[in-house]
Amino acid sequence: MARRPRRNHSQAFKARMAMAAVQGENTLIGLAQDFDLHPQQIKQWRDQLLDGAAGVFGAAPKAEAHSRHLALLCFRELFESTLR
């Protein structure tokens, strides 16, 4: 029996599967059978979606603001050094 080549799923497909798993209209086993996936793979995508959902409401912008602040400090220092 020949091995099946590794499949790479798009981010949109993973998001759709994760959202379907969160909605609960179908079981993980049902989704896996419908889309020829392993139930554990769908569970991992669902868990990644739920873990990352908190970042939508404010956790990520703090890190972005910090990096933006550091960049501004570097630019200011560079600007001041060129004026001297």
N, C-alpha and C positions, 0 to 999 in steps of 0.2 A: 504494500500500500504506500503510495507516494505521499510525502508531506505536502500539506497545503501551504502556499506562500503566505508570509506574514502580511496581514492587512493593516493599513494605516487609515484610521477614521478621521474625518475632518472635525474641527472644533464644533461646528454647527451640529453635526450628527451626535457628538458626545453630549452637547447641551440638550438636544431634543430627548435623548435617552434618559439623561439625568432628570429632566423636568417630568417626563412620563413616570419615572420611578417615584418622584416626590409626590405627584398627584395621586398615585395609588389606584388609578382606574384599572390597572392590570398588575398582576404579580410580577416579581422579578423573573420568575421562571417563564411566565407567559411572554414577557418582553424578549427574553433570551431566545425562546423558540421562534417567535415571530421574525426576529432580525438576525438569527443565526449567530448569537453571541453567547458568552459564558455569563451566568448570573452574577458571578463575583466581579466581573468587569463592570457591569452596570451598577453594582453596589459601590464600587470604588468611584465611579464618575458621580454618583449621587452624593457620596460623602464629600467629595471635592467641591461640589456645588454648594452644599450646605455649609462647609467650612469657610468658603470664600464669600458667602452671602453677607456676612457682617461687614466686610470691607466696603460694600456699596453705601453704607450709611455713615461713613466717617472715619474708619480706621486707617485707610490708605492715604487720604489727603495729608495727614500729619507728617508722614514720612516724606511725601512729595514737597510739602512746605519747608521741611528741614533741609532737604537737598537744594531747593531753590534759594534758601537763605545762604547756604554755603557758597553757592555759585555767585550770588550777588557780592558776598564778601571778597571772593577771589577777584571778580571783575573790578571792584572798587580799589583793591590793593594794586592791581595791575595798572589801572588808570592813574592812580596817584603816583606810582613809580615812574610812569612815562612823563608826567608833568614836571618832575624834579630835574 
